[in-house]
Amino acid sequence: MSAPIGFDQLKKVLPKTLQRNLTQEMVDKFNGVICNEHERDMYRENLLSYTGVMKEGKYKIQSYMEAVRYVSHKLLGDTNIAAYIKCFPERHAKMVANKLPDKDIASAIHAYNKNQLVNKILEQTLIPSHVLNADLYQKALNTQAALMIGANSEKVRCDAANSLLQHLKAPEVQKIELDIGLKEDSAVNALRQTTLELVAQQKKMIQAGAMTVEQIAHSKVVPVDAEFVEVD
């Protein structure tokens, strides 16, 4: 029989911002779910695997645990209605007791199935197409190779060869260019222009004898209305 999930085990994989919200009662409720060992193992692994979705929104831990259980039943082949009833038997029983029409019950289940958290977890369970169909990809390559070698038509052999060349060519080496430069904006350009004008003005003053090099060196420059003014 599979071991029950531990409080510390679940807490460790939760985002840090949610760890303090986990309670022993939540863990006990999860471990108390009545299901066969295969379902319990799958539910347990899913609960530990998909906690990353909790970083993407403000979800309650209890809502996450319920959504994982619902998705787990769907992955085992249950319909939306069957998965919902297994996950929320009390809610379903209450709707039936209140004589809610079947179409309204179906609408409520459909709404839960479209729940953002449920769909984020479902996205985590999807296997990439190229991984899922890896065997078909290899079979297609084998077929193309057989046509390239044994087809009677030269065109068929040529097309098969070209197809193999395209699919089996080595990855292209990407040239990475590091462009290091200073992207100047209008403020930088204005500062440069003002500095050049100040230097030219100081040069003229030295040539005219109005200021000495020492006075220029000890003068201060302060910004006034986006212009630079010398202060003795």
Backbone hydrogen bonds, N-H to C=O, Kabsch-Sander energy under -0.5 kcal/mol:
donor,donor_aa,acceptor,acceptor_aa,energy
10,L,6,G,-2.1
11,K,7,F,-2.4
12,K,8,D,-2.0
13,V,9,Q,-0.8
13,V,10,L,-0.6
14,L,10,L,-0.8
14,L,11,K,-0.7
18,L,15,P,-2.1
19,Q,15,P,-1.0
20,R,16,K,-0.5
21,N,18,L,-1.6
22,L,18,L,-0.6
22,L,19,Q,-1.2
27,V,23,T,-1.5
28,D,24,Q,-2.8
29,K,25,E,-2.3
30,F,26,M,-2.0
31,N,27,V,-2.6
32,G,28,D,-1.3
33,V,30,F,-1.6
35,C,33,V,-0.8
40,R,36,N,-2.5
41,D,37,E,-2.5
42,M,38,H,-2.3
43,Y,39,E,-2.9
44,R,40,R,-2.5
45,E,41,D,-2.5
46,N,42,M,-2.6
47,L,43,Y,-2.3
48,L,44,R,-1.6
49,S,45,E,-1.7
50,Y,46,N,-1.9
53,V,50,Y,-1.6
54,M,51,T,-1.7
55,K,52,G,-1.6
56,E,53,V,-1.3
57,G,54,M,-0.6
59,Y,57,G,-1.3
64,Y,60,K,-2.2
65,M,61,I,-2.5
66,E,62,Q,-2.1
67,A,63,S,-2.5
68,V,64,Y,-2.4
69,R,65,M,-1.8
70,Y,66,E,-2.4
71,V,67,A,-2.7
72,S,68,V,-2.4
73,H,69,R,-1.9
74,K,70,Y,-1.8
75,L,71,V,-2.4
76,L,72,S,-1.1
77,G,74,K,-1.7
78,D,73,H,-2.1
83,A,79,T,-2.8
84,Y,80,N,-2.2
85,I,81,I,-2.5
86,K,82,A,-2.1
87,C,83,A,-1.9
88,F,84,Y,-3.3
92,H,88,F,-2.3
93,A,89,P,-2.5
94,K,90,E,-2.2
95,M,91,R,-2.0
96,V,92,H,-2.2
97,A,93,A,-2.5
98,N,94,K,-1.9
99,K,96,V,-1.8
100,L,95,M,-2.4
104,D,101,P,-0.6
105,I,101,P,-2.1
106,A,102,D,-2.8
107,S,103,K,-1.8
108,A,104,D,-2.1
109,I,105,I,-2.2
110,H,106,A,-2.5
111,A,107,S,-2.4
112,Y,108,A,-1.9
113,N,109,I,-2.3
114,K,110,H,-1.3
115,N,112,Y,-1.5
119,N,115,N,-2.3
120,K,116,Q,-2.0
121,I,117,L,-2.0
122,L,118,V,-2.2
123,E,119,N,-2.1
124,Q,120,K,-1.1
125,T,121,I,-0.9
125,T,122,L,-0.8
126,L,122,L,-0.7
126,L,123,E,-0.8
131,V,128,P,-0.8
132,L,128,P,-2.7
133,N,129,S,-2.3
134,A,131,V,-1.3
137,Y,133,N,-2.1
138,Q,134,A,-1.9
139,K,135,D,-2.0
140,A,136,L,-2.4
141,L,137,Y,-2.0
142,N,138,Q,-2.3
143,T,139,K,-2.3
144,Q,140,A,-2.3
145,A,141,L,-2.3
146,A,142,N,-2.2
147,L,143,T,-2.3
148,M,144,Q,-2.4
149,I,145,A,-1.6
150,G,146,A,-3.1
151,A,147,L,-2.0
157,R,153,S,-2.2
158,C,154,E,-2.6
159,D,155,K,-3.0
160,A,156,V,-2.4
161,A,157,R,-2.2
162,N,158,C,-2.6
163,S,159,D,-2.3
164,L,160,A,-2.2
165,L,161,A,-2.4
166,Q,162,N,-2.1
167,H,163,S,-2.2
168,L,164,L,-2.3
169,K,165,L,-0.6
174,Q,172,E,-0.6
176,I,174,Q,-0.6
177,E,175,K,-0.7
178,L,176,I,-0.5
179,D,177,E,-0.8
180,I,178,L,-1.0
181,G,179,D,-0.6
183,K,181,G,-0.7
184,E,182,L,-1.0
189,N,185,D,-2.0
190,A,186,S,-2.4
191,L,187,A,-2.2
192,R,188,V,-2.2
193,Q,189,N,-2.4
194,T,190,A,-2.5
195,T,191,L,-2.2
196,L,192,R,-2.2
197,E,193,Q,-2.1
198,L,194,T,-2.3
199,V,195,T,-2.4
200,A,196,L,-2.1
201,Q,197,E,-2.2
202,Q,198,L,-2.6
203,K,199,V,-2.3
204,K,200,A,-1.9
205,M,201,Q,-2.1
206,I,202,Q,-2.2
207,Q,203,K,-2.3
208,A,204,K,-2.2
209,G,205,M,-0.5
209,G,206,I,-0.9
210,A,205,M,-1.9
211,M,205,M,-1.1
216,I,212,T,-2.1
217,A,213,V,-2.4
218,H,214,E,-1.6
219,S,215,Q,-0.6
219,S,216,I,-0.9
220,K,231,V,-3.0
222,V,229,V,-2.0
224,V,227,E,-3.8
227,E,224,V,-1.6
229,V,222,V,-2.2
231,V,220,K,-3.3
